[in-house]
Amino acid sequence: MNANPDRPQVILMEEASEKLERYRKIARSIIADYARIKVSHGDIRTEGVIDPDLDHFQISNVGWDRGRRVHGVVLHFDIIDGKFWIQYDGTDRPVAQQLVAAGVPKEDIVLAWHPSDVRPLTGYAVG
């Protein structure tokens, strides 16, 4: 008989904490990789934005191109309840594929731009 009934819960909490830290490291690495990409035209800067308190990760383009202001989100994802929620992906290298390549299982990746009734058809998590 288990002398400490809380032990399994403690182990699960430690595993969840380790997973979250691993996912944060993967997220920071992906943001850093995308932030290094230079826009081929105009005077446009690519910015990586990370909110470590809310596990919010974003890539934005900011600057000027042919006299017009450029400011827009290129990539946005969050870590929510131990899963990556991809809110928007306007890249030519899908971040879901980058996450899978980094070892994140598809059941921990939500393609949040799809309506909830479509998500079961994506091969990724539904929520």
N, C-alpha and C positions, 0 to 999 in steps of 0.2 A: 504494500500500500504506500502511496506517495505521502511522505511526511509533510511536504509543503505543497498544498493544493494550488498555490499561486504560481508555482514554478513554471508550468506550461504557459501561462499568460505572460510572465516576464520574458520568457524566451521569444514568444510571438512579438512582443513589443520591441525587443532588441532586433529581431529580424526585420521588422517593419522600419525601424529607425535606420538600420544599415542599408536597406533597399532605398529609402528616401535619400540618403546621402549619396548612394551610387547614382541614382537618377539625377540628382542635382549636379553631380560632376559631369555626367553625360550631357546634360542640358547646357552647362557652361561651356563645354568643349564645342558643342554644335554652334552655339551663338558666336563664339570666338572665330570658328571657321567661316561662318557666313559673313561676319563683320570684316574679315580680311578681303572680301571680294570687292573689287573696285568697279564702279559703274563705268561703262565704256564711253560715255558721252556726257557733256555738260560739266558743271562744277558741282558734283553731287557727292556727298559724304554718306557712307553706310555706317549706321550706328547700332551697336548692340546694347540693349537695355535689359537689365536684370534686376528684379525686385526679390532679394533673397528672403524677405520676411513673408511674402505672399506667394513665392514660387511662380513668379510671372516672368516670362522670357519673350523678348521681342527684337526683331530687326526692322529698322526704319531707314528710308532714304531721305536725305535732307539736302537742299541746295537749290541751284539754278540751272536751267537748261534752255538755251536760246531765248533768254529774257523772260522765262516763265518760272515761277516758284514750283519746286518739287518738294513735297512732304507727304510721305505715305508709309504705311506699314507693309512690309514685304512678308514677314513671318511673325506669327504670334502663337505661343503655346504656354500652357500652365501645367503644373503638377497639382492635381486635385485628388484627394483620397487615394494616393498611391498610384495614380495613373496619369499618363501624359494626355492632356486634352489639347488637340491641335485646333485652335480657334480659326486660324487663317494660314494658308500656305500659298504664297504667290511666287514661289521659287521654281527654278527649272530642275532642282534636285529635291524631290519630295522628302520632307523631313521625316515622314513615317518610315520610309525606307532607310533613312540614316539611323533612326532609332532602332529598328530591327537589326541593322548591321552592327550596332553598338551593343547588342545583347538584350534589348528590351523585348519581351514577348508581345505578340500582337494583342493578347488579351489585356495588356496594360496600356494600350494606345487607343484613344477615342478620336475619331475624325468628326470633331464637334460641329463642323460646318454642314454636315448632313443632318436632316431631320431625324429624330429618334426612331421613326418607323423605317427609315432607310438603312440605318447603321447595322442591323443584323446582316445585311446583304454585302457589307464591305470586307468581311474577313477580319475585321478588327473589333475591339470592344464596343459595346453598345452604351456604356455609361458607368 
